[in-house]
Amino acid sequence: MIKSGLAGALALVGLSACTPTESAAPAAPAAEAAAPVEVAEGPVAEDPVARGQYLVSITGCHDCHTAMTPTGPDMGHALQGGPLPFAPLAEMPWAPVAPSIAGLPEGWTDGEFTAFMTGGPRPSGVPVLPPMPRYAMSDADAQAVTAYVASLPRAAE
């Protein structure tokens, strides 16, 4: 029992590598963390692609889905996937490479991606592996993220 509890604790510590560390603010309670993000800026709130870009930038999507350079994400290849620059501290199911989501994941529709971002499953029904979190965005936020992701060029094959 102690061994499995320790493994679980270590896995959680390993997953903390996915959390942005720039903010010194205390973590919000879980109920507040799932609340939709409100944006006061008019143009961002009115333009779904701009709102989606804003939401993607504050939710950490680039931390995994955009290749890293020594100075940060390679925004010239935004959301085009790549190997993760971190790994769990304990053995667990893990996706060592983030897939490209630019232009939407291959074979996904706008509706499927939007449903996924609101907490739904992947179209295949197969659960995602850590470190990908399960999102619970509002329909409006998920549609904005979908509009932004769909607007990006797909990765060159």
C-alpha positions as CSV (number, residue, x, y, z in Angstrom):
1,M,0.0,0.0,0.0
2,I,2.8,2.4,0.9
3,K,4.6,1.6,-2.3
4,S,1.6,2.3,-4.5
5,G,0.8,5.5,-2.6
6,L,4.4,6.7,-3.1
7,A,4.2,5.9,-6.8
8,G,1.0,7.9,-7.1
9,A,2.5,10.9,-5.3
10,L,5.6,10.7,-7.5
11,A,3.4,10.6,-10.6
12,L,1.6,13.7,-9.5
13,V,4.9,15.4,-8.9
14,G,5.9,14.4,-12.4
15,L,2.8,15.8,-13.9
16,S,3.5,19.1,-12.2
17,A,6.1,19.7,-14.9
18,C,3.1,20.4,-17.2
19,T,2.0,23.3,-15.1
20,P,3.3,26.8,-16.0
21,T,5.6,28.0,-13.2
22,E,5.8,31.7,-14.1
23,S,2.9,32.7,-11.8
24,A,3.6,33.0,-8.1
25,A,-0.2,33.1,-7.4
26,P,-1.7,30.3,-5.3
27,A,-3.6,27.6,-7.2
28,A,-7.3,28.2,-7.5
29,P,-9.7,25.6,-6.1
30,A,-10.8,23.0,-8.7
31,A,-14.2,24.5,-9.1
32,E,-12.7,27.9,-10.0
33,A,-10.1,26.4,-12.3
34,A,-12.8,24.9,-14.5
35,A,-14.6,28.2,-14.9
36,P,-14.6,29.8,-18.3
37,V,-12.0,32.5,-18.7
38,E,-13.4,36.0,-19.1
39,V,-11.6,38.5,-21.3
40,A,-12.2,42.2,-20.9
41,E,-10.6,43.2,-24.2
42,G,-13.3,43.8,-26.8
43,P,-11.5,42.6,-30.0
44,V,-10.4,39.4,-28.4
45,A,-13.8,38.7,-27.0
46,E,-15.5,39.4,-30.4
47,D,-13.2,37.5,-32.7
48,P,-13.3,33.7,-32.1
49,V,-9.8,33.1,-33.6
50,A,-8.3,35.8,-31.4
51,R,-10.1,34.5,-28.4
52,G,-9.0,31.0,-29.2
53,Q,-5.4,32.1,-29.5
54,Y,-5.6,33.8,-26.2
55,L,-7.1,30.8,-24.5
56,V,-4.5,28.5,-26.0
57,S,-1.7,30.8,-24.8
58,I,-3.0,30.8,-21.2
59,T,-3.9,27.1,-20.8
60,G,-0.4,25.8,-21.6
61,C,-1.2,24.1,-25.0
62,H,2.2,25.3,-26.4
63,D,4.1,23.7,-23.5
64,C,3.5,20.3,-25.1
65,H,2.1,20.8,-28.6
66,T,4.7,23.3,-29.8
67,A,8.4,22.3,-30.1
68,M,10.6,24.1,-27.6
69,T,13.7,26.1,-28.4
70,P,16.2,27.3,-25.8
71,T,14.2,30.6,-25.5
72,G,10.7,29.0,-25.5
73,P,8.1,27.6,-27.8
74,D,8.9,27.8,-31.6
75,M,5.9,29.8,-32.5
76,G,6.8,29.5,-36.2
77,H,5.6,25.9,-35.8
78,A,2.8,26.6,-33.3
79,L,0.9,23.5,-32.2
80,Q,2.6,21.2,-34.7
81,G,3.6,18.7,-32.1
82,G,6.9,17.2,-31.0
83,P,8.7,15.3,-28.3
84,L,7.9,16.4,-24.8
85,P,10.8,18.2,-22.9
86,F,9.9,16.4,-19.6
87,A,8.9,13.0,-18.4
88,P,7.2,11.5,-15.3
89,L,9.2,10.7,-12.3
90,A,7.4,7.3,-11.8
91,E,6.5,4.7,-14.4
92,M,3.0,5.4,-15.7
93,P,1.1,5.4,-19.0
94,W,2.7,8.4,-20.8
95,A,2.7,10.0,-24.3
96,P,6.3,11.1,-24.9
97,V,5.4,12.9,-28.1
98,A,2.6,15.5,-28.4
99,P,0.7,15.2,-31.6
100,S,0.2,18.1,-34.0
101,I,-3.1,19.7,-33.5
102,A,-2.5,22.6,-35.9
103,G,-5.2,22.6,-38.6
104,L,-7.0,20.2,-36.3
105,P,-5.9,16.7,-35.6
106,E,-5.9,14.5,-38.7
107,G,-9.4,13.1,-39.4
108,W,-11.1,15.2,-36.7
109,T,-14.0,17.6,-37.5
110,D,-14.6,21.0,-35.9
111,G,-17.4,19.5,-33.9
112,E,-15.3,16.6,-32.6
113,F,-12.5,18.9,-31.5
114,T,-14.9,21.2,-29.8
115,A,-16.6,18.3,-28.0
116,F,-13.2,17.0,-26.9
117,M,-12.3,20.4,-25.4
118,T,-15.6,20.5,-23.5
119,G,-14.7,17.2,-21.8
120,G,-15.7,14.6,-24.4
121,P,-13.7,11.7,-25.6
122,R,-11.6,11.5,-28.7
123,P,-13.6,10.5,-31.8
124,S,-12.0,7.0,-31.5
125,G,-13.1,6.7,-27.9
126,V,-9.6,5.9,-26.8
127,P,-8.6,8.0,-23.8
128,V,-5.7,10.4,-24.0
129,L,-2.5,9.7,-22.1
130,P,-0.9,12.0,-19.6
131,P,0.3,14.6,-19.6
132,M,-2.8,15.7,-21.6
133,P,-5.4,16.9,-19.2
134,R,-9.1,16.5,-19.7
135,Y,-10.6,19.9,-20.4
136,A,-14.0,21.1,-19.4
137,M,-14.3,24.4,-21.4
138,S,-17.5,26.1,-22.0
139,D,-19.0,25.6,-25.5
140,A,-18.1,29.2,-26.5
141,D,-14.5,28.8,-25.3
142,A,-14.1,25.4,-27.0
143,Q,-15.5,26.8,-30.2
144,A,-13.0,29.7,-30.1
145,V,-10.1,27.3,-29.4
146,T,-11.3,25.1,-32.3
147,A,-11.4,28.2,-34.6
148,Y,-7.9,29.2,-33.7
149,V,-6.4,25.7,-34.0
150,A,-8.2,25.1,-37.3
151,S,-6.7,28.4,-38.6
152,L,-3.1,27.2,-38.2
153,P,-1.1,25.5,-40.9
154,R,-0.7,21.8,-40.5
155,A,2.8,20.4,-39.9
156,A,4.8,19.5,-43.0
157,E,4.9,15.7,-43.4
